[in-house]
Amino acid sequence: MEKSGLSDIKKEYMNNTKVSQVISRNEGLIDIGNFDVIVNPQNRLTTIVNLLHEDQHVRYTGDVTLYDMAIMDAIYTLHKYGHDNFTLQMVMRVMSGNDEQGMLEEQKERLAYEIEKLRHIDILINCTDELRARKKIGKNATVTYESYLLPLSKVDVRLGNQITVEGYKLLETPALYTYAELLEQIVDVPVQVFKTHKKLPDTNEAIVMKRYLTKRIALMKNKKNKMVSRKISYQWYDQKTQTEKGLYAVLGYKSEDYASKSSWSNKKKKIHDAVCKILDTLVEEKYIAGYHEVKENRSIVGVEIVL
């Protein structure tokens, strides 16, 4: 098995900016020009973002997703520990938190495709108004960050067993993370809390789910945040924005994608079972004290975290 040399990684880092949330949870944002991201709803403070394909004819297409954010977070984590040259296997192992994880061929192909896609999408972040409001720059200064979502070149990577394989080199800190560093909006969690593979296989779906849950809980634990609620709801309707919210919506689960009510019910049960296995690991690692199921009319609608 390929040796990744990742035993030095003690923490996982995750981008928690509003910009990262908006671009990974919404469709159709690439090649539409500038769009505003509301970074402070109270005073309608916005930051201007632009996502642009390097080449209109590039064959790597698709929206930015939570899976893509997991990839970018993993590569940023590698960067934080000095691993600017890396392989697909190393990225997958950081994404999952399992230093011995192998990859199915379909996982390898999906990961390679998404990295190529992210290498060809340029992001521009004009955060001048936001930084002025936060008093990080003067009233006459302007700040714009720009880079590819993943500024990478292809290189050969020599592994610990002296075998050389195809890989990538990070050329610079991605703009999205330079921006997050300035705002101090990068969440870090102990790598042990990601080691859920003994209870739940590290499929792409499971990786995205546990990273979302762990980030939510990390924000709950951070005393600087104003996150009072300890509840993670599966589904609720936001009257103000007239949109579905909750874990199902964030992770892209929709009832209309299932052929019947029973198949949707079965899927919801599988999601809840996976959530419990992830949270059981967090309890074992003493990252949380426990959790409770939240029910309405005998239906499980979420979980309450005990810190």
ABEGO torsion letter per residue (X at the ends): XBBAGAAABABBBBBABAAAAAAAABBGABGAEBBBBBABAAAGBBBBBBBBBABAABABBEBBBAAAAAAAAAAAAAAAAGBABBBAAAAAAAAAGBAABBBBAAAAAAAAAAAAAAAABBBBBBAAAAAAAAGABBAABBBBBBBBABBBBBBBBBBAAGBBBBBBBBABBBAAAAAAAAAGABBBBBAAAABAAAABBBBAAAAAAAAAAAAAAAAAABAABABABABBBABBBBAAAGBBBEAAAAAGBBAAABABAAAAAAAAAAAAAAAAAAAAAAAAAGABAEBBBBBBGGBBAEBBBBX
